[in-house]
């Protein structure tokens, strides 16, 4: 019998709408049949829109989703083939549960088990894990799991995110479409499992790490208002590396379907934001300390906070008798023989820099022979998480270097390097931390790395361990860290000696510095680190992330949401409930009924696409405008930021068209009328100050230009590098505001530009002037249409909306281009729709004229 979960997948593939189980129902049998889902998603009609009125009051619940469940599973030894399940106390997912607090938040886990469970046992195992541990296992066929995890995750995403380009088949995996499809399939299966237990109106979902980067898209598609956070535990590479990924945009858009995206460091967040800017054209803003990206009317928040360790767990391990016994053994092995222990604890993979550390140790012994026989580097090599040729090469190189160094510098009873290439229990590692004088972490790239944190807390010790080490309870503790600049914990450990692991000499010097440093300074550094690590533990991290997720999702119920796009291009548009798409039928009907109409049109981005190279109006546009102007019931104004010379030249064929240039500073009622100004004539002597500053930035920013208008100056960086141009624009804005502080001008930044213009000038002045002219002629408009595309047009929208509020029976249409936050009440998708609308209105006017 095909399981219910898999039948949902079959429904997805066929485009039928699946029905999803809720938590209070029995968890169905898990997917048991191998298969690949295409990256083309199902029908948009499947989307679930949350109804906030139906939510019930209950304990806050969060669904934590990761590749692996925090569960250890093993077969019973009695031959019954049944399972024993226990919590994995070392799992970060379990530790963050303690930080969130059991009394306030219910936690459910969704993920895979490390062990393979036979098909016939999967339903029973699922029920046991749900009832006993509140875990929902996702069972994957071995072949699919291998292609997803060992294939796409470990051979393609993981190397690339650690800055390893597949320049040859041996250097990381080249992109493989079938592995990508396996990755998408598994992410969809995870979405199925989540939908079986989620209450969409109330539950939060927290997805972890690069294994599930497209999961947010599938969840957002099933429930548009899902409260969704994502935390990336690996590095996020620079845009130069990331853009080599063939599915780069799909991953970015999938992540942006989250409400909150978390990173360990600012560098990782900065790289992600740069990729969004360069590849999707999205910019970010920082408001009151919170960073966010505006994406389809939704604000996707960015969280920067490194994860911490579980203080309670580590302190309990420090108190174990087994730890104490191991510490005694290590003291006897090293301290009693007057040997100083240096410690390295790393996974056996290519990015942990084990061989570089060993070479630095060798260099230290060569440059400082006095340390020979007195120091020992204990290198604990944890088993690699991945498989492949690179792991075997690292193991072979490590053993060869250790053998060479020990043969060169060793003597009877002394080896300068002790390599422990076997799994150790956690209490044994902690014992090594306690005894080690210095901890070395020389990874060439690592997302976070909590080894330094564990070392610091272990060195703080407790009374029993201090007694073993011959320390008085009041004696200040000390520790030393030599850490790579390229690991995520480096910015938070300012007292550590930071090194470039590729510079062997510098690492050797840092090791010598750590050994020679005076105890008072070691104590000060340790105290600083201990204060940070003990207060920024895993509980602090989890609570902080969850609080930001709650804050980000607070307005979900007040927004209208609907999905657009197909496959991995799916995204949700979230807008104010009063913000609607302008109906062609409604506006045409209103246009036919009314007899006194005011029409205000922006030009660039409204009638003319921003991306168009030739900005001059087409003959079709001129014809539409002339048709509207010939209708005696219409007063039509075109409002532009361009110079009056340019707009007068472009629209010279439009006799009855009113023109407003330079954001409304200049105004002309029709072609043969004189230009007038909406504000007193401005003094432009400030240009002598501003223009040299703009020229300076133009010379240093390739692709930027300066446009000199009669009353304004514009610095445009549309063709410059997006990141550099944006950075220069901020600098220029500050620079101009400083030098023009005493001038009667306003300095504003806009889309790819910085503009200086006279104070008080805005497009709202044109709307006011048009309405006042009609009032002077004792004409009260019963139809007002205003269309624009950016923030400068919001002034017009605001004026016509507030001015016409008191006018009864007046039809008012303030319309923006694109679905985005605006003071307009209506929108149309693009300039093509705007032109079709204007063409429709022009047709009505032409019919009226011929009757």
SULZI-V878735 format. One record per run of one state. SS is the DSSP state (alpha for helix, beta for strand, coil for the rest). FROM is the first residue (numbers start at 0). TO is the last residue. Records with the same first field share a line. If there is no record, write none. Layout:
BEGIN
SS: FROM-TO / FROM-TO
END
This chain:
BEGIN
coil: 0-2 / 14-42 / 46-46 / 48-50 / 54-58 / 68-69 / 75-81 / 87-90 / 100-103 / 112-117 / 133-133 / 137-140 / 161-175 / 197-202 / 208-208 / 212-213 / 223-225 / 231-237 / 242-246 / 255-258 / 263-264 / 280-282 / 287-288 / 295-296 / 304-309 / 318-319 / 333-333 / 337-338 / 347-352 / 367-367 / 371-373 / 382-387 / 409-409 / 411-412 / 414-415 / 420-424 / 435-436 / 441-444 / 446-449 / 460-461 / 468-479 / 484-485 / 487-488 / 492-495 / 499-502 / 516-517 / 535-536 / 552-554 / 564-565 / 569-569 / 576-578 / 581-582 / 593-595 / 602-602 / 604-606 / 608-617 / 630-632 / 639-642 / 650-656 / 664-664 / 668-674 / 677-685 / 700-703 / 708-711 / 716-720 / 739-743 / 750-751 / 758-761 / 776-781 / 788-789 / 803-809 / 817-824 / 828-829 / 850-850
alpha: 3-13 / 43-45 / 51-53 / 91-99 / 118-132 / 141-160 / 176-196 / 209-211 / 214-221 / 238-241 / 247-254 / 265-279 / 310-317 / 320-332 / 334-336 / 353-366 / 368-370 / 388-408 / 425-434 / 450-459 / 462-467 / 489-491 / 503-515 / 518-534 / 537-551 / 555-557 / 566-568 / 583-592 / 618-629 / 643-649 / 661-663 / 686-699 / 721-738 / 762-775 / 790-802 / 830-849
beta: 47-47 / 59-67 / 70-74 / 82-86 / 104-111 / 134-136 / 203-207 / 222-222 / 226-230 / 259-262 / 283-286 / 289-294 / 297-303 / 339-346 / 374-381 / 410-410 / 413-413 / 416-419 / 437-440 / 445-445 / 480-483 / 486-486 / 496-498 / 558-563 / 570-575 / 579-580 / 596-601 / 603-603 / 607-607 / 633-638 / 657-660 / 665-667 / 675-676 / 704-707 / 712-715 / 744-749 / 752-757 / 782-787 / 810-816 / 825-827
END
